[in-house]
Amino acid sequence: MKVCVVAEFYPRVADPVLGVWAHRQAVAARDAGAEVHVVVLHRPIPPSARLKDRAAWRTALGEPRRRRLDGLPITTVRYLSPNRSTHYGRWGTYAAPQLALTLHALRRRFAFDLVHAHNAVPTADAVLKARIRAPLVVSVHGGDVLFTARQHPEWTAVVEDAYRRADLVLANSEGTERLVRAHGARRARVVHLGTDVPARTRPASDPPTIATVSHLIARKRHADVLRALWVLRERHPRVRYLVVGDGPERSNLERLARDLGLAERVEFTGQLDHRAALERTRDATVFAMPSVDEAFGVAYVEAMAAGVPALGALGEPGPAEIAHAGDGIVLAPPGDPERLAGELDRLLSDRGLRARLGASARATVERSFTWDACGAATVRAYEDVLAGRP
């Protein structure tokens, strides 16, 4: 079975963390028996805030057209389009002509049986507009239904058209599956993303450390963790907060840490490569990411695999799905630093509780959220589509 994976968010030479989950799923499918070639949609224009930055242009234009990553061949498709804020829902239209040329040329040397697109917009929309005669599987990671389809009726229509025309939609959680069905998907199933499970867990960190690994954007709610840390400043004076990642909220978060008198207790690492981020997370006492609009959250299961208890937001599809699979993640109401502080206090104060939750977290991941399981489920989905099974 030959599969062409098409993605917008995928690790780049200049940004090896971008969409790393899509790459790991492709590797897992390869390891489960599929032959995989990856095509990445690349808009070689810097973000609007950096349009006058020559270094940003060199980075954007410097992505190679062909390369290999972990043994997978990758072809980059460059396309131009207007800005994201007002035209993102139509980017598939702009990408489709060059994608069509690339896929037709690829098929002559790699006769793929199926196309697996990550997200409806712009990727699946571009594949459909490229008129490639092959079954289409669409993975939904949350952005389509939690952002794109909410922005504009025209964008909603693009998302729903892709779901209706897909042979199968793969959702990363049951909550996401319900949303894609509400947006017109005729055939959908859940395929969980995963993580590697380290050979052994590590002793508790000293001093105690709360960690968050994510893009620094408002919905991830880093500010709530900072305010909870302020509430706990006297009860837990040695606790540190490790913030791994970068993004538009960094300066606001650094300012908030200073204003709360916590600057000496908070480390902003910036973006780290995936392996380094995992290493820092595995040394933490607690992983906390009380984010909203969280469709799944690979970062939770990455921490849990190392025996680190996780804390997510109550009522979010991803954390709820992980909690349903087993113990090891605690849920607190979103936007409530006082309640968050109470849950953190409980975890930081009770070594026995942490040990029990950590062991349960690792067991939950081993049972439900490994890359081996993800790869096997992904290949089964491909086989069912090719066999015409619903």
C-alpha positions in Angstrom: 0.0 0.0 0.0 1.4 3.4 -1.1 0.2 6.5 0.7 0.8 10.2 -0.1 0.6 12.3 3.1 -0.2 16.0 2.4 0.2 18.5 5.2 0.6 22.2 5.8 1.9 21.9 9.4 5.0 19.6 9.1 8.5 19.9 10.5 10.7 22.4 8.4 14.4 22.8 8.3 14.0 26.1 10.2 11.2 24.9 12.4 11.7 21.2 13.3 8.8 21.3 15.8 6.1 22.5 13.5 3.5 19.7 13.1 5.8 17.1 14.5 2.7 15.0 15.3 1.8 14.7 11.6 5.4 13.5 10.9 5.3 11.0 13.8 2.0 9.6 12.5 3.4 9.2 9.1 6.5 7.4 10.5 4.1 5.2 12.6 2.1 4.3 9.5 5.3 3.5 7.7 6.4 1.3 10.5 3.0 -0.4 10.5 3.5 -1.5 6.8 2.5 1.4 4.6 4.9 3.0 2.0 4.7 6.8 2.6 5.7 9.9 0.7 5.1 13.3 2.3 4.1 16.4 0.4 4.2 19.7 2.4 2.4 22.8 1.4 4.7 25.7 2.0 3.8 29.4 1.7 7.2 31.1 1.5 6.1 34.4 2.9 7.0 35.4 6.5 4.3 36.4 9.0 3.0 39.9 8.5 4.8 41.2 11.5 8.2 40.2 9.9 7.7 41.2 6.3 10.5 43.7 6.5 12.9 41.2 8.1 15.4 39.9 5.6 16.4 37.0 7.8 12.7 35.9 7.9 12.5 36.0 4.1 15.7 33.9 3.8 14.2 31.3 6.2 10.9 31.2 4.3 12.6 30.9 0.9 15.3 28.5 2.1 13.1 25.4 2.6 14.5 22.7 0.3 12.2 21.2 -2.4 13.2 17.6 -1.6 14.7 16.1 1.5 14.3 13.1 3.8 13.4 13.0 7.5 13.6 9.8 9.6 13.8 7.9 6.3 10.6 9.5 4.8 10.9 11.3 1.5 9.4 14.8 1.6 8.5 17.0 -1.4 7.8 20.7 -0.7 5.1 22.5 -2.8 5.5 26.3 -2.8 2.5 28.5 -3.4 1.5 32.1 -2.9 -1.7 33.5 -1.3 -3.0 36.6 0.4 -2.7 37.0 4.2 -3.9 34.4 6.7 -6.3 36.6 8.7 -8.6 37.4 5.9 -8.0 34.6 3.3 -6.9 31.5 5.2 -10.1 29.6 4.3 -9.3 30.0 0.6 -5.6 29.1 0.7 -6.5 25.6 -0.8 -7.5 27.4 -4.0 -4.1 29.1 -4.3 -2.2 25.9 -3.5 -4.1 23.6 -5.8 -2.5 24.3 -9.1 1.1 23.6 -8.0 -0.1 20.7 -5.8 -1.8 19.1 -8.9 1.5 19.3 -10.9 3.4 17.8 -8.0 1.0 15.0 -7.3 0.7 14.0 -10.9 4.5 14.0 -11.3 4.9 12.1 -8.0 2.4 9.4 -9.1 4.6 8.5 -12.1 7.4 7.4 -9.8 5.4 6.6 -6.6 2.0 5.1 -7.6 0.2 6.1 -4.4 -3.1 4.3 -3.7 -4.5 6.9 -1.3 -4.0 10.5 -0.2 -4.0 11.3 3.5 -4.5 15.1 4.1 -4.0 16.7 7.5 -6.8 19.2 8.0 -9.5 20.2 5.6 -8.1 23.8 5.2 -6.0 24.3 3.3 -4.8 20.8 2.6 -7.8 18.6 1.8 -9.4 21.5 0.0 -6.2 21.8 -2.2 -6.2 18.0 -2.9 -9.8 18.1 -4.0 -9.3 21.1 -6.2 -6.2 19.4 -7.7 -8.5 16.7 -9.0 -6.4 13.7 -8.0 -8.2 10.5 -8.6 -7.4 8.6 -5.4 -9.4 7.9 -2.2 -9.0 10.7 0.3 -8.5 10.4 4.1 -8.6 13.6 6.1 -7.2 13.9 9.6 -8.7 16.6 11.9 -6.6 17.9 14.7 -8.9 20.6 15.9 -8.1 23.7 13.9 -10.8 23.1 11.2 -13.6 22.9 13.7 -12.4 25.0 16.6 -11.0 27.9 14.5 -11.5 27.9 10.7 -15.2 26.9 10.5 -16.0 29.6 13.2 -14.5 32.5 11.4 -16.6 33.0 8.3 -19.5 31.2 6.5 -17.4 30.8 3.4 -14.7 29.1 5.3 -17.3 26.9 7.1 -18.5 25.8 3.6 -15.0 24.8 2.5 -14.4 22.7 5.7 -17.8 21.0 5.3 -17.3 20.3 1.6 -14.0 18.6 2.3 -15.6 16.4 5.1 -18.5 15.4 2.9 -16.3 14.4 0.0 -13.6 12.6 2.0 -13.8 8.8 2.0 -13.0 8.8 5.7 -12.3 11.5 8.3 -9.9 10.7 11.2 -10.6 12.6 14.4 -8.0 12.9 17.2 -10.7 12.5 19.9 -14.4 11.6 20.3 -15.1 15.3 20.9 -13.5 16.1 17.6 -15.4 13.3 15.9 -18.7 14.7 17.1 -17.8 18.1 15.7 -16.7 16.8 12.3 -19.9 14.8 12.0 -21.9 18.0 12.8 -20.0 19.6 10.0 -21.0 17.1 7.4 -18.6 14.1 7.6 -20.4 11.0 6.4 -17.7 8.6 7.6 -15.5 9.3 10.6 -13.6 7.5 13.3 -11.2 8.3 16.1 -7.5 7.6 15.7 -5.5 8.8 18.7 -2.1 10.3 18.3 0.6 9.0 20.5 4.0 9.2 22.1 7.1 7.2 22.8 7.3 5.6 26.3 10.7 5.9 27.9 12.4 2.8 29.3 12.2 4.1 32.8 10.8 7.0 34.8 13.0 9.5 36.6 13.1 10.6 40.3 11.1 13.7 41.2 12.8 17.0 40.2 14.4 19.2 42.9 13.4 21.9 43.2 9.8 20.9 42.3 8.9 22.1 38.8 5.6 22.7 37.0 6.1 22.4 33.2 4.1 23.6 30.2 5.2 22.7 26.6 3.2 24.5 23.9 3.0 27.4 21.5 2.8 30.6 23.6 -0.7 31.8 22.6 -3.6 33.0 24.8 -5.8 29.9 24.6 -3.1 27.8 26.2 -3.7 29.7 29.5 -0.1 30.0 30.7 -1.2 33.2 32.5 -3.5 31.0 34.7 -0.5 28.9 35.8 1.5 32.0 36.6 -1.4 33.4 38.7 -1.8 30.0 40.4 1.9 30.0 41.2 1.5 33.4 42.8 -1.4 32.0 45.0 1.0 29.2 46.1 4.0 31.5 46.5 4.2 31.1 50.3 3.0 27.5 50.7 5.4 26.3 48.0 8.3 28.8 47.9 10.7 26.4 46.1 8.4 25.5 43.2 9.6 26.6 39.7 7.7 27.1 36.5 9.2 25.8 33.2 7.7 27.3 30.0 8.9 25.5 26.9 7.9 27.1 23.6 7.6 30.4 21.9 4.9 32.6 20.4 3.2 36.0 20.4 2.3 35.8 24.1 5.8 35.5 25.3 6.5 39.2 26.1 3.1 39.5 27.9 3.8 36.4 30.0 7.3 37.6 30.9 5.8 40.9 32.0 3.2 39.2 34.1 5.8 37.0 35.8 7.7 40.2 36.7 4.5 42.0 37.9 3.7 39.1 40.1 7.2 39.0 41.6 7.8 35.5 40.1 10.5 36.3 37.5 13.2 34.4 39.4 11.0 31.3 39.6 10.0 31.1 35.9 12.2 29.9 33.1 11.2 30.7 29.5 13.3 28.4 27.3 12.0 29.5 24.0 11.3 26.9 21.3 13.4 23.7 21.8 13.7 20.8 19.3 11.3 18.0 20.1 13.8 15.7 21.8 15.1 18.5 24.1 11.5 19.5 25.0 10.7 15.9 26.0 13.8 15.7 28.1 12.9 18.9 30.0 9.3 17.7 30.5 10.4 14.3 31.9 12.3 16.1 34.6 9.2 18.0 35.8 7.1 17.3 38.9 3.8 18.2 37.3 2.8 19.0 33.7 0.1 21.8 33.6 -1.6 23.1 30.5 -5.1 24.3 31.3 -5.8 25.3 27.7 -9.2 25.8 26.0 -10.2 24.6 22.6 -7.9 21.6 23.1 -8.9 18.9 20.6 -6.4 16.4 22.0 -3.0 17.5 23.3 0.0 15.3 22.5 2.0 17.2 25.2 -0.2 15.7 27.9 0.5 12.1 26.9 4.2 12.8 26.3 4.5 13.9 29.9 2.4 11.1 31.3 4.5 8.5 29.4 7.4 9.5 31.7 5.3 9.1 34.8 4.6 12.9 35.2 1.0 13.6 36.3 -0.7 16.0 34.0 -3.3 18.8 34.6 -5.7 20.0 31.9 -8.9 22.0 31.6 -12.3 20.5 32.5 -14.7 20.3 29.6 -12.1 20.2 26.8 -12.3 17.3 24.3 -8.7 16.2 24.5 -8.1 16.1 28.2 -11.5 14.5 28.7 -10.6 11.8 26.2 -7.3 11.1 28.0 -9.0 11.1 31.4 -11.6 8.6 30.1 -8.8 6.3 29.0 -7.4 6.0 32.5 -5.9 7.8 35.5 -2.9 10.2 35.4 -4.5 13.5 34.3 -6.3 15.9 36.6 -8.9 18.4 35.3 -9.6 21.8 36.7 -12.2 24.4 35.5 -10.7 26.7 32.8 -10.0 30.4 33.6 -10.0 29.8 37.4 -6.5 30.3 38.8 -7.7 29.7 42.4 -9.1 26.3 41.5 -6.0 25.5 39.5 -3.8 26.5 42.4 -5.8 24.1 44.6 -5.2 21.2 42.2 -1.5 22.1 41.9 -1.2 22.3 45.7 -2.7 18.8 46.1 -0.2 17.4 43.6 2.8 19.2 45.0 2.0 18.5 48.6 1.3 14.7 48.4 4.3 12.7 47.2 2.3 9.5 47.5 -0.5 10.8 45.4 2.0 12.0 42.8 3.6 8.6 42.7 0.3 6.8 42.2 -0.9 9.2 39.5 2.5 9.0 37.8 2.4 5.2 37.6 -1.2 5.4 36.4 -0.3 8.0 33.8 2.4 5.8 32.3 0.0 2.8 32.3 -2.7 4.8 30.6 -0.3 5.9 27.8 1.0 2.4 27.3 -2.5 1.1 27.0 -4.0 3.8 24.7 -1.6 6.4 23.4 1.5 4.9 21.8 2.8 5.6 18.3 2.7 1.8 17.6 -1.1 1.9 18.3 -1.5 5.0 16.3 0.3 3.5 13.3 -1.7 0.3 13.4 -5.0 2.2 13.6 -4.0 4.5 10.8 -3.1 1.6 8.5 -6.3 -0.1 9.3 -8.2 3.0 8.3 -6.3 3.0 5.0 -7.1 -0.6 4.4 -10.8 -0.1 5.1 -11.0 2.8 2.7 -9.2 0.9 -0.1 -11.4 -2.1 0.5 -14.6 0.0 0.5 -15.5 -0.8 4.0 -17.4 1.9 5.9 
